[in-house]
Amino acid sequence: MKLLNRRELLGHAAGFGAAFALPSAAFAASDKRLAYPPLLDATTSRLFQLEARTGETRFDDGAASETFGYNQGYLGPTIRVQAGVETRAEVHNTLGEPMSAHWHGLVVAGEFDGGPHQAIAPGDTWKPVLDLDQPPATAWYHSHIHGATARQVMLGLAGVLQVTDDADDARGLPSAYGVDDLTLVLQDRQFNWRGRLKYDPGMHQSMNGFQGDTMVVNGQIGASAAVPKGIVRCRVVNGSNARVYRLSMSDSRSLHLIATDAGFLDRPIALNRLTLAPGERAEVLVDFTSGRDSVLKSDDIINSAMGGMMGGGGSGSPFTVLPFAVDTTLPVRIDALPGSLDGQLPDLAVKDAPVRRLSLDMSMGMGMMFSRSGNRFSINGASYDSGTLNFSTKLNSIERWIVRGAMMMHPFHVHGVRFQVLSENGTAPRAENRGWKDTVLVDGEVELAMKFEKPASAAAPYMYHCHILEHEDGGMMGQFSVA
């Protein structure tokens, strides 16, 4: 299936070839310049406030959709926080149902994590204290109510978090928000014939995860990103419910990877393709010093449990994610790629570490309807139970986790930790997985090194789960304490 938007992404519906270049003059004709989430800078105040609210959002030229958002009708602001200091948050719920704000990528104590145990009732306000003792990174936040996560994120309860140390200029990195430092939330959505957001997953989408037929970036359809004639930094967040992206540029220019989920690499790595699963983030530099426009595209990854076989990451026809058009009126701050970075690659001592084995399980056929637990999905045969602690571990301990995924690829996320990918199917990890991670795509088996740096009580445990949100809601999740 080819992923399109309702305007067929400015004429790209016929495929990808000579028509890739999008002239800068297109902005004047279409006025479809990509907008970025409002920046909420809490680096000085060390306090930010979020309000979950309902809204009406008009995607492209369709009818208005009923949506959710933080501080606005759909999605939330980009929150910038200072590394190494405490920051307070206030999250108020004006919805007619419980919601939460999980800080996906922040290494904070379990009571402040924002998972299912920190549900915020309608009319209530949650006031966590975030001890940001971690390196700079691009994280994100989203609601995490068990059984409702997929729908609430689909409706818009998600946003981006930037942990900064104010040293990007010294690193030679773009840092002008919305000019050469671009926040890109990638989502695939479906719309009905009137252009209203549609989410009604049947058996197939409940099993494989929801995949839409329309590409949405920062809540917009068919927009193009204006970029200066220089080096541009893209902070890419996969905010989709289930879609795995395999990203590349239409003219084969490199994506220079500078950061993974949880921080900088030690040097940029030039990639032809970048795989990004739900929940993962990556920071890449793209060189526009030639003045030539380009298009970010993705392979249409096939990830299905149909037939009881591994999804394996086969792909259909590529589709447009986001066109880039060089705007020579924008200031050029950075015109050369940095040779090195100050990130430290993970190197955890795991020789004598205890081993924990996890299997991400799916019931198939009639078993999906009549599984022992009443849920279709489980980990090690047990579906999520909020009253059951699956295991406990010690503060500052290190463990080896061997995680296997059944029947298809599964993005695996662990709350409250940064981890090292030791191997994928017995071989060295891909470039996307060499840095610090909190989410990893399991396509067969991965070996991980976990260090538990923050406490989590039995009453406020950390989660570990598949980040295909329909799988998570269906029971492919567990919880653990750290003390």
One Martini backbone bead per residue (centre of mass of N, CA, C, O) as a GRO file, in nm:
protein
  483
    1MET     BB    1   0.097   0.035   0.022
    2LYS     BB    2   0.039   0.372  -0.041
    3LEU     BB    3   0.128   0.667   0.105
    4LEU     BB    4  -0.104   0.933   0.145
    5ASN     BB    5  -0.252   1.230   0.079
    6ARG     BB    6  -0.520   1.425  -0.008
    7ARG     BB    7  -0.297   1.578  -0.222
    8GLU     BB    8  -0.056   1.393  -0.293
    9LEU     BB    9   0.190   1.555  -0.217
   10LEU     BB   10   0.230   1.764  -0.455
   11GLY     BB   11   0.242   1.530  -0.696
   12HIS     BB   12   0.371   1.232  -0.574
   13ALA     BB   13   0.182   0.981  -0.645
   14ALA     BB   14   0.350   0.848  -0.895
   15GLY     BB   15   0.622   0.877  -0.737
   16PHE     BB   16   0.991   0.834  -0.749
   17GLY     BB   17   1.189   1.091  -0.909
   18ALA     BB   18   1.219   1.374  -1.086
   19ALA     BB   19   0.982   1.506  -0.892
   20PHE     BB   20   1.122   1.573  -0.615
   21ALA     BB   21   1.164   1.859  -0.664
   22LEU     BB   22   1.090   2.154  -0.467
   23PRO     BB   23   1.012   2.454  -0.522
   24SER     BB   24   1.020   2.746  -0.346
   25ALA     BB   25   0.767   2.878  -0.492
   26ALA     BB   26   0.545   2.694  -0.358
   27PHE     BB   27   0.480   2.872  -0.115
   28ALA     BB   28   0.331   3.102  -0.263
   29ALA     BB   29   0.102   2.910  -0.376
   30SER     BB   30   0.024   2.728  -0.100
   31ASP     BB   31   0.096   2.798   0.198
   32LYS     BB   32   0.269   2.512   0.313
   33ARG     BB   33   0.427   2.572   0.568
   34LEU     BB   34   0.585   2.439   0.812
   35ALA     BB   35   0.497   2.394   1.140
   36TYR     BB   36   0.568   2.443   1.485
   37PRO     BB   37   0.572   2.388   1.788
   38PRO     BB   38   0.550   2.543   2.057
   39LEU     BB   39   0.775   2.704   2.273
   40LEU     BB   40   0.858   2.573   2.605
   41ASP     BB   41   1.064   2.750   2.822
   42ALA     BB   42   1.223   2.597   3.132
   43THR     BB   43   1.531   2.671   3.198
   44THR     BB   44   1.472   2.907   3.410
   45SER     BB   45   1.203   2.842   3.575
   46ARG     BB   46   1.155   2.528   3.624
   47LEU     BB   47   0.861   2.549   3.482
   48PHE     BB   48   0.564   2.370   3.374
   49GLN     BB   49   0.249   2.382   3.185
   50LEU     BB   50  -0.030   2.154   3.147
   51GLU     BB   51  -0.326   2.107   2.929
   52ALA     BB   52  -0.580   1.897   2.890
   53ARG     BB   53  -0.765   1.910   2.576
   54THR     BB   54  -1.003   1.998   2.369
   55GLY     BB   55  -1.068   1.993   2.004
   56GLU     BB   56  -1.056   2.155   1.675
   57THR     BB   57  -0.934   1.998   1.375
   58ARG     BB   58  -0.795   2.098   1.058
   59PHE     BB   59  -0.713   1.886   0.804
   60ASP     BB   60  -0.648   2.062   0.580
   61ASP     BB   61  -0.973   2.073   0.394
   62GLY     BB   62  -1.137   1.950   0.606
   63ALA     BB   63  -1.313   1.865   0.846
   64ALA     BB   64  -1.359   1.888   1.167
   65SER     BB   65  -1.189   1.750   1.442
   66GLU     BB   66  -1.190   1.564   1.725
   67THR     BB   67  -0.955   1.653   1.980
   68PHE     BB   68  -0.637   1.636   2.141
   69GLY     BB   69  -0.438   1.827   2.391
   70TYR     BB   70  -0.161   2.034   2.488
   71ASN     BB   71  -0.255   2.367   2.508
   72GLN     BB   72  -0.420   2.242   2.262
   73GLY     BB   73  -0.595   2.073   2.014
   74TYR     BB   74  -0.309   1.949   1.903
   75LEU     BB   75  -0.098   1.836   2.072
   76GLY     BB   76   0.214   1.989   2.182
   77PRO     BB   77   0.458   2.139   2.312
   78THR     BB   78   0.786   2.229   2.318
   79ILE     BB   79   0.993   2.120   2.575
   80ARG     BB   80   1.241   2.302   2.757
   81VAL     BB   81   1.514   2.159   2.941
   82GLN     BB   82   1.746   2.129   3.202
   83ALA     BB   83   2.027   1.987   3.259
   84GLY     BB   84   2.090   1.895   3.605
   85VAL     BB   85   1.794   1.975   3.700
   86GLU     BB   86   1.517   2.077   3.854
   87THR     BB   87   1.173   2.018   3.741
   88ARG     BB   88   0.854   2.147   3.729
   89ALA     BB   89   0.518   2.017   3.703
   90GLU     BB   90   0.186   2.090   3.552
   91VAL     BB   91  -0.102   1.871   3.519
   92HIS     BB   92  -0.409   1.935   3.357
   93ASN     BB   93  -0.750   1.803   3.353
   94THR     BB   94  -1.026   1.872   3.104
   95LEU     BB   95  -1.131   1.612   3.058
   96GLY     BB   96  -1.372   1.327   3.056
   97GLU     BB   97  -1.095   1.169   3.126
   98PRO     BB   98  -0.839   0.993   3.183
   99MET     BB   99  -0.487   1.085   3.210
  100SER     BB  100  -0.144   1.151   3.096
  101ALA     BB  101   0.231   1.208   3.147
  102HIS     BB  102   0.473   1.061   2.977
  103TRP     BB  103   0.835   1.062   3.006
  104HIS     BB  104   0.981   0.980   2.720
  105GLY     BB  105   1.330   0.961   2.824
  106LEU     BB  106   1.311   1.007   3.121
  107VAL     BB  107   1.515   0.982   3.420
  108VAL     BB  108   1.284   0.895   3.655
  109ALA     BB  109   1.098   0.840   3.898
  110GLY     BB  110   0.819   0.645   3.923
  111GLU     BB  111   0.625   0.873   4.052
  112PHE     BB  112   0.712   1.067   3.775
  113ASP     BB  113   0.656   0.908   3.493
  114GLY     BB  114   0.338   0.880   3.378
  115GLY     BB  115   0.192   0.632   3.401
  116PRO     BB  116  -0.075   0.435   3.491
  117HIS     BB  117  -0.023   0.526   3.809
  118GLN     BB  118  -0.059   0.852   3.697
  119ALA     BB  119  -0.345   0.922   3.685
  120ILE     BB  120  -0.568   1.185   3.568
  121ALA     BB  121  -0.834   1.320   3.667
  122PRO     BB  122  -1.094   1.495   3.619
  123GLY     BB  123  -0.978   1.817   3.734
  124ASP     BB  124  -0.692   1.743   3.786
  125THR     BB  125  -0.354   1.779   3.936
  126TRP     BB  126  -0.016   1.722   3.848
  127LYS     BB  127   0.312   1.736   4.052
  128PRO     BB  128   0.601   1.687   3.930
  129VAL     BB  129   0.950   1.596   3.984
  130LEU     BB  130   1.233   1.661   3.769
  131ASP     BB  131   1.532   1.481   3.766
  132LEU     BB  132   1.782   1.588   3.524
  133ASP     BB  133   2.009   1.331   3.532
  134GLN     BB  134   2.107   1.398   3.210
  135PRO     BB  135   2.162   1.414   2.902
  136PRO     BB  136   2.118   1.533   2.617
  137ALA     BB  137   1.784   1.523   2.455
  138THR     BB  138   1.521   1.364   2.268
  139ALA     BB  139   1.203   1.366   2.379
  140TRP     BB  140   0.876   1.260   2.510
  141TYR     BB  141   0.511   1.297   2.538
  142HIS     BB  142   0.238   1.088   2.676
  143SER     BB  143  -0.019   0.910   2.710
  144HIS     BB  144  -0.076   0.621   2.975
  145ILE     BB  145  -0.357   0.455   2.948
  146HIS     BB  146  -0.483   0.169   3.005
  147GLY     BB  147  -0.667   0.104   2.702
  148ALA     BB  148  -0.613   0.436   2.586
  149THR     BB  149  -0.350   0.515   2.442
  150ALA     BB  150  -0.404   0.492   2.138
  151ARG     BB  151  -0.641   0.696   2.124
  152GLN     BB  152  -0.508   0.945   2.265
  153VAL     BB  153  -0.272   0.971   2.068
  154MET     BB  154  -0.436   0.991   1.810
  155LEU     BB  155  -0.584   1.263   1.916
  156GLY     BB  156  -0.294   1.423   2.058
  157LEU     BB  157  -0.138   1.308   2.326
  158ALA     BB  158   0.147   1.484   2.234
  159GLY     BB  159   0.510   1.554   2.269
  160VAL     BB  160   0.810   1.748   2.306
  161LEU     BB  161   1.145   1.696   2.448
  162GLN     BB  162   1.415   1.912   2.556
  163VAL     BB  163   1.739   1.836   2.653
  164THR     BB  164   1.963   2.083   2.781
  165ASP     BB  165   2.312   2.258   2.798
  166ASP     BB  166   2.390   2.505   2.602
  167ALA     BB  167   2.624   2.352   2.380
  168ASP     BB  168   2.568   2.361   2.065
  169ASP     BB  169   2.757   2.580   1.962
  170ALA     BB  170   3.019   2.431   2.050
  171ARG     BB  171   2.941   2.180   1.856
  172GLY     BB  172   2.818   2.290   1.579
  173LEU     BB  173   2.499   2.321   1.613
  174PRO     BB  174   2.195   2.353   1.544
  175SER     BB  175   1.952   2.597   1.743
  176ALA     BB  176   1.718   2.723   1.571
  177TYR     BB  177   1.401   2.730   1.617
  178GLY     BB  178   1.249   2.656   1.310
  179VAL     BB  179   1.513   2.685   1.115
  180ASP     BB  180   1.774   2.462   1.191
  181ASP     BB  181   1.580   2.340   1.427
  182LEU     BB  182   1.381   2.051   1.375
  183THR     BB  183   1.060   1.949   1.464
  184LEU     BB  184   0.948   1.599   1.399
  185VAL     BB  185   0.624   1.464   1.387
  186LEU     BB  186   0.544   1.135   1.310
  187GLN     BB  187   0.232   1.049   1.138
  188ASP     BB  188  -0.030   0.817   1.086
  189ARG     BB  189  -0.349   0.855   0.919
  190GLN     BB  190  -0.708   0.866   0.922
  191PHE     BB  191  -0.984   0.951   0.693
  192ASN     BB  192  -1.269   1.052   0.599
  193TRP     BB  193  -1.463   1.185   0.346
  194ARG     BB  194  -1.455   1.468   0.527
  195GLY     BB  195  -1.167   1.476   0.692
  196ARG     BB  196  -1.189   1.300   0.943
  197LEU     BB  197  -1.079   1.156   1.202
  198LYS     BB  198  -0.985   0.798   1.212
  199TYR     BB  199  -1.070   0.544   1.479
  200ASP     BB  200  -1.140   0.185   1.397
  201PRO     BB  201  -1.020  -0.090   1.498
  202GLY     BB  202  -0.984  -0.394   1.395
  203MET     BB  203  -0.849  -0.696   1.395
  204HIS     BB  204  -0.601  -0.628   1.221
  205GLN     BB  205  -0.515  -0.363   1.381
  206SER     BB  206  -0.499  -0.496   1.657
  207MET     BB  207  -0.273  -0.698   1.577
  208ASN     BB  208  -0.063  -0.494   1.404
  209GLY     BB  209  -0.158  -0.219   1.412
  210PHE     BB  210  -0.196   0.101   1.339
  211GLN     BB  211  -0.241   0.216   0.992
  212GLY     BB  212  -0.216   0.468   0.783
  213ASP     BB  213  -0.279   0.678   0.464
  214THR     BB  214  -0.162   0.946   0.613
  215MET     BB  215   0.062   1.207   0.625
  216VAL     BB  216   0.181   1.350   0.940
  217VAL     BB  217   0.328   1.671   1.032
  218ASN     BB  218   0.271   1.843   1.300
  219GLY     BB  219  -0.046   1.816   1.211
  220GLN     BB  220   0.025   1.807   0.892
  221ILE     BB  221  -0.073   1.834   0.546
  222GLY     BB  222   0.137   1.897   0.275
  223ALA     BB  223   0.389   2.010   0.390
  224SER     BB  224   0.681   2.229   0.389
  225ALA     BB  225   1.023   2.272   0.457
  226ALA     BB  226   1.199   2.540   0.551
  227VAL     BB  227   1.544   2.607   0.453
  228PRO     BB  228   1.855   2.673   0.476
  229LYS     BB  229   2.180   2.729   0.325
  230GLY     BB  230   2.262   2.458   0.514
  231ILE     BB  231   2.266   2.320   0.820
  232VAL     BB  232   2.031   2.070   0.934
  233ARG     BB  233   1.825   1.991   1.210
  234CYS     BB  234   1.663   1.675   1.291
  235ARG     BB  235   1.396   1.597   1.512
  236VAL     BB  236   1.289   1.268   1.517
  237VAL     BB  237   0.951   1.149   1.574
  238ASN     BB  238   0.782   0.850   1.647
  239GLY     BB  239   0.417   0.895   1.677
  240SER     BB  240   0.317   0.632   1.602
  241ASN     BB  241   0.147   0.345   1.670
  242ALA     BB  242   0.310   0.129   1.431
  243ARG     BB  243   0.497   0.263   1.236
  244VAL     BB  244   0.771   0.191   1.029
  245TYR     BB  245   1.058   0.370   0.940
  246ARG     BB  246   1.250   0.420   0.625
  247LEU     BB  247   1.476   0.663   0.585
  248SER     BB  248   1.524   0.906   0.312
  249MET     BB  249   1.663   1.066   0.041
  250SER     BB  250   1.583   1.134  -0.285
  251ASP     BB  251   1.911   1.211  -0.359
  252SER     BB  252   2.104   1.044  -0.147
  253ARG     BB  253   2.158   1.199   0.081
  254SER     BB  254   2.271   1.229   0.388
  255LEU     BB  255   2.221   1.104   0.716
  256HIS     BB  256   2.347   1.258   1.008
  257LEU     BB  257   2.404   1.097   1.288
  258ILE     BB  258   2.399   1.236   1.642
  259ALA     BB  259   2.133   1.097   1.778
  260THR     BB  260   1.961   0.922   2.004
  261ASP     BB  261   1.730   0.889   2.232
  262ALA     BB  262   1.965   0.953   2.492
  263GLY     BB  263   2.187   1.088   2.290
  264PHE     BB  264   2.491   1.145   2.194
  265LEU     BB  265   2.738   1.093   1.998
  266ASP     BB  266   3.086   1.098   1.910
  267ARG     BB  267   2.981   1.098   1.605
  268PRO     BB  268   2.900   1.123   1.298
  269ILE     BB  269   2.669   0.924   1.087
  270ALA     BB  270   2.647   0.814   0.768
  271LEU     BB  271   2.328   0.770   0.609
  272ASN     BB  272   2.096   0.631   0.384
  273ARG     BB  273   1.937   0.491   0.629
  274LEU     BB  274   1.654   0.520   0.869
  275THR     BB  275   1.534   0.349   1.142
  276LEU     BB  276   1.193   0.406   1.285
  277ALA     BB  277   1.023   0.342   1.563
  278PRO     BB  278   0.796   0.344   1.785
  279GLY     BB  279   0.933   0.593   2.016
  280GLU     BB  280   1.157   0.685   1.851
  281ARG     BB  281   1.465   0.877   1.822
  282ALA     BB  282   1.631   1.126   1.603
  283GLU     BB  283   1.935   1.292   1.508
  284VAL     BB  284   1.987   1.494   1.212
  285LEU     BB  285   2.195   1.589   0.945
  286VAL     BB  286   2.141   1.826   0.672
  287ASP     BB  287   2.268   1.917   0.352
  288PHE     BB  288   2.201   2.261   0.198
  289THR     BB  289   2.452   2.416   0.057
  290SER     BB  290   2.365   2.376  -0.253
  291GLY     BB  291   2.040   2.460  -0.274
  292ARG     BB  292   1.893   2.191  -0.278
  293ASP     BB  293   1.628   2.020  -0.292
  294SER     BB  294   1.416   1.784  -0.101
  295VAL     BB  295   1.309   1.445   0.013
  296LEU     BB  296   1.147   1.281   0.260
  297LYS     BB  297   1.142   0.932   0.287
  298SER     BB  298   0.966   0.604   0.282
  299ASP     BB  299   0.929   0.299   0.343
  300ASP     BB  300   0.681   0.042   0.324
  301ILE     BB  301   0.645  -0.131   0.595
  302ILE     BB  302   0.616  -0.474   0.661
  303ASN     BB  303   0.410  -0.558   0.963
  304SER     BB  304   0.305  -0.893   1.008
  305ALA     BB  305   0.114  -1.176   1.150
  306MET     BB  306   0.038  -1.301   0.903
  307GLY     BB  307   0.089  -1.651   0.899
  308GLY     BB  308   0.309  -1.666   1.141
  309MET     BB  309   0.528  -1.455   1.061
  310MET     BB  310   0.774  -1.267   1.023
  311GLY     BB  311   0.792  -0.955   0.915
  312GLY     BB  312   1.110  -0.843   0.846
  313GLY     BB  313   1.083  -0.562   0.674
  314GLY     BB  314   0.933  -0.536   0.441
  315SER     BB  315   0.853  -0.358   0.122
  316GLY     BB  316   0.706  -0.114  -0.043
  317SER     BB  317   0.630   0.164  -0.157
  318PRO     BB  318   0.726   0.468  -0.149
  319PHE     BB  319   0.698   0.771   0.056
  320THR     BB  320   0.610   1.079   0.157
  321VAL     BB  321   0.697   1.288   0.429
  322LEU     BB  322   0.907   1.550   0.350
  323PRO     BB  323   0.954   1.843   0.211
  324PHE     BB  324   1.235   2.043   0.100
  325ALA     BB  325   1.300   2.405   0.100
  326VAL     BB  326   1.499   2.649  -0.005
  327ASP     BB  327   1.558   2.956   0.187
  328THR     BB  328   1.750   3.242   0.128
  329THR     BB  329   1.626   3.424   0.375
  330LEU     BB  330   1.757   3.242   0.564
  331PRO     BB  331   1.969   3.195   0.807
  332VAL     BB  332   2.317   3.107   0.826
  333ARG     BB  333   2.492   2.930   1.082
  334ILE     BB  334   2.559   2.642   0.945
  335ASP     BB  335   2.822   2.503   0.698
  336ALA     BB  336   2.928   2.253   0.879
  337LEU     BB  337   3.033   1.957   0.979
  338PRO     BB  338   3.102   1.784   1.243
  339GLY     BB  339   3.361   1.566   1.344
  340SER     BB  340   3.260   1.583   1.648
  341LEU     BB  341   3.150   1.468   1.970
  342ASP     BB  342   3.050   1.451   2.334
  343GLY     BB  343   2.950   1.177   2.331
  344GLN     BB  344   2.880   0.872   2.513
  345LEU     BB  345   2.918   0.559   2.475
  346PRO     BB  346   2.809   0.269   2.569
  347ASP     BB  347   2.986   0.065   2.853
  348LEU     BB  348   2.875  -0.193   2.999
  349ALA     BB  349   2.914  -0.418   3.262
  350VAL     BB  350   2.820  -0.777   3.181
  351LYS     BB  351   2.972  -1.038   3.258
  352ASP     BB  352   2.808  -1.082   3.564
  353ALA     BB  353   2.529  -1.041   3.475
  354PRO     BB  354   2.219  -1.085   3.496
  355VAL     BB  355   1.958  -1.274   3.335
  356ARG     BB  356   1.684  -1.163   3.125
  357ARG     BB  357   1.386  -1.308   2.984
  358LEU     BB  358   1.190  -1.200   2.694
  359SER     BB  359   0.853  -1.248   2.559
  360LEU     BB  360   0.676  -1.138   2.278
  361ASP     BB  361   0.333  -1.213   2.270
  362MET     BB  362   0.100  -1.395   2.047
  363SER     BB  363  -0.217  -1.455   1.950
  364MET     BB  364  -0.384  -1.672   1.725
  365GLY     BB  365  -0.666  -1.653   1.592
  366MET     BB  366  -0.882  -1.776   1.816
  367GLY     BB  367  -0.679  -1.706   2.048
  368MET     BB  368  -0.735  -1.396   2.039
  369MET     BB  369  -1.035  -1.439   2.162
  370PHE     BB  370  -0.942  -1.707   2.372
  371SER     BB  371  -0.754  -1.635   2.586
  372ARG     BB  372  -0.660  -1.695   2.903
  373SER     BB  373  -0.659  -1.369   2.983
  374GLY     BB  374  -0.834  -1.203   2.750
  375ASN     BB  375  -0.578  -1.146   2.585
  376ARG     BB  376  -0.359  -1.114   2.300
  377PHE     BB  377  -0.124  -1.010   2.488
  378SER     BB  378   0.226  -1.070   2.597
  379ILE     BB  379   0.470  -1.154   2.862
  380ASN     BB  380   0.561  -1.452   2.928
  381GLY     BB  381   0.232  -1.519   2.915
  382ALA     BB  382   0.165  -1.230   3.051
  383SER     BB  383  -0.063  -1.011   3.112
  384TYR     BB  384  -0.147  -0.718   3.211
  385ASP     BB  385  -0.127  -0.622   3.571
  386SER     BB  386  -0.159  -0.369   3.795
  387GLY     BB  387  -0.132  -0.578   4.062
  388THR     BB  388   0.140  -0.690   3.921
  389LEU     BB  389   0.465  -0.778   3.997
  390ASN     BB  390   0.710  -0.911   3.796
  391PHE     BB  391   0.963  -0.747   3.927
  392SER     BB  392   1.282  -0.700   4.095
  393THR     BB  393   1.539  -0.450   4.157
  394LYS     BB  394   1.845  -0.288   4.188
  395LEU     BB  395   1.999  -0.020   4.262
  396ASN     BB  396   2.262   0.016   4.029
  397SER     BB  397   2.216  -0.212   3.858
  398ILE     BB  398   2.301  -0.484   3.625
  399GLU     BB  399   2.149  -0.611   3.320
  400ARG     BB  400   2.055  -0.878   3.108
  401TRP     BB  401   1.857  -0.858   2.814
  402ILE     BB  402   1.648  -1.099   2.645
  403VAL     BB  403   1.466  -1.019   2.347
  404ARG     BB  404   1.169  -1.153   2.207
  405GLY     BB  405   0.986  -1.167   1.895
  406ALA     BB  406   0.662  -1.244   1.790
  407MET     BB  407   0.574  -1.265   1.433
  408MET     BB  408   0.700  -0.967   1.472
  409MET     BB  409   0.770  -0.651   1.504
  410HIS     BB  410   0.898  -0.485   1.815
  411PRO     BB  411   0.877  -0.211   2.006
  412PHE     BB  412   1.095  -0.161   2.290
  413HIS     BB  413   1.008  -0.029   2.616
  414VAL     BB  414   1.173   0.147   2.892
  415HIS     BB  415   1.135   0.275   3.191
  416GLY     BB  416   1.380   0.476   3.361
  417VAL     BB  417   1.595   0.414   3.123
  418ARG     BB  418   1.916   0.342   2.994
  419PHE     BB  419   2.041   0.159   2.709
  420GLN     BB  420   2.224  -0.116   2.572
  421VAL     BB  421   2.307  -0.248   2.261
  422LEU     BB  422   2.471  -0.549   2.203
  423SER     BB  423   2.257  -0.709   2.011
  424GLU     BB  424   2.142  -0.846   1.682
  425ASN     BB  425   2.109  -1.154   1.614
  426GLY     BB  426   2.433  -1.181   1.708
  427THR     BB  427   2.500  -0.891   1.617
  428ALA     BB  428   2.583  -0.595   1.559
  429PRO     BB  429   2.461  -0.305   1.590
  430ARG     BB  430   2.314  -0.070   1.456
  431ALA     BB  431   2.367   0.259   1.426
  432GLU     BB  432   2.091   0.339   1.571
  433ASN     BB  433   2.211   0.140   1.834
  434ARG     BB  434   2.491   0.267   1.964
  435GLY     BB  435   2.348   0.428   2.154
  436TRP     BB  436   2.144   0.553   2.365
  437LYS     BB  437   1.849   0.384   2.497
  438ASP     BB  438   1.465   0.312   2.526
  439THR     BB  439   1.423   0.203   2.226
  440VAL     BB  440   1.359  -0.109   2.037
  441LEU     BB  441   1.382  -0.307   1.757
  442VAL     BB  442   1.230  -0.627   1.739
  443ASP     BB  443   1.387  -0.867   1.499
  444GLY     BB  444   1.376  -1.128   1.708
  445GLU     BB  445   1.680  -1.049   1.873
  446VAL     BB  446   1.787  -0.889   2.179
  447GLU     BB  447   2.066  -0.738   2.355
  448LEU     BB  448   2.072  -0.594   2.684
  449ALA     BB  449   2.185  -0.312   2.889
  450MET     BB  450   2.099  -0.249   3.229
  451LYS     BB  451   2.054   0.056   3.423
  452PHE     BB  452   1.947   0.138   3.762
  453GLU     BB  453   1.916   0.489   3.866
  454LYS     BB  454   1.614   0.470   3.972
  455PRO     BB  455   1.340   0.472   4.162
  456ALA     BB  456   1.073   0.210   4.214
  457SER     BB  457   0.788   0.129   4.334
  458ALA     BB  458   0.524  -0.086   4.372
  459ALA     BB  459   0.318   0.165   4.342
  460ALA     BB  460   0.550   0.297   4.118
  461PRO     BB  461   0.622   0.155   3.852
  462TYR     BB  462   0.776   0.030   3.584
  463MET     BB  463   0.769  -0.007   3.241
  464TYR     BB  464   0.729  -0.274   2.989
  465HIS     BB  465   0.694  -0.253   2.621
  466CYS     BB  466   0.515  -0.234   2.354
  467HIS     BB  467   0.491   0.043   2.101
  468ILE     BB  468   0.247  -0.084   2.006
  469LEU     BB  469  -0.039   0.039   2.123
  470GLU     BB  470  -0.229  -0.207   2.081
  471HIS     BB  471  -0.047  -0.403   2.239
  472GLU     BB  472  -0.034  -0.258   2.505
  473ASP     BB  473  -0.346  -0.249   2.555
  474GLY     BB  474  -0.357  -0.581   2.519
  475GLY     BB  475  -0.086  -0.672   2.731
  476MET     BB  476   0.221  -0.588   2.630
  477MET     BB  477   0.298  -0.570   2.962
  478GLY     BB  478   0.505  -0.458   3.234
  479GLN     BB  479   0.639  -0.457   3.585
  480PHE     BB  480   0.879  -0.271   3.799
  481SER     BB  481   1.112  -0.252   4.059
  482VAL     BB  482   1.332  -0.009   4.243
  483ALA     BB  483   1.579  -0.052   4.546
   0.00000   0.00000   0.00000
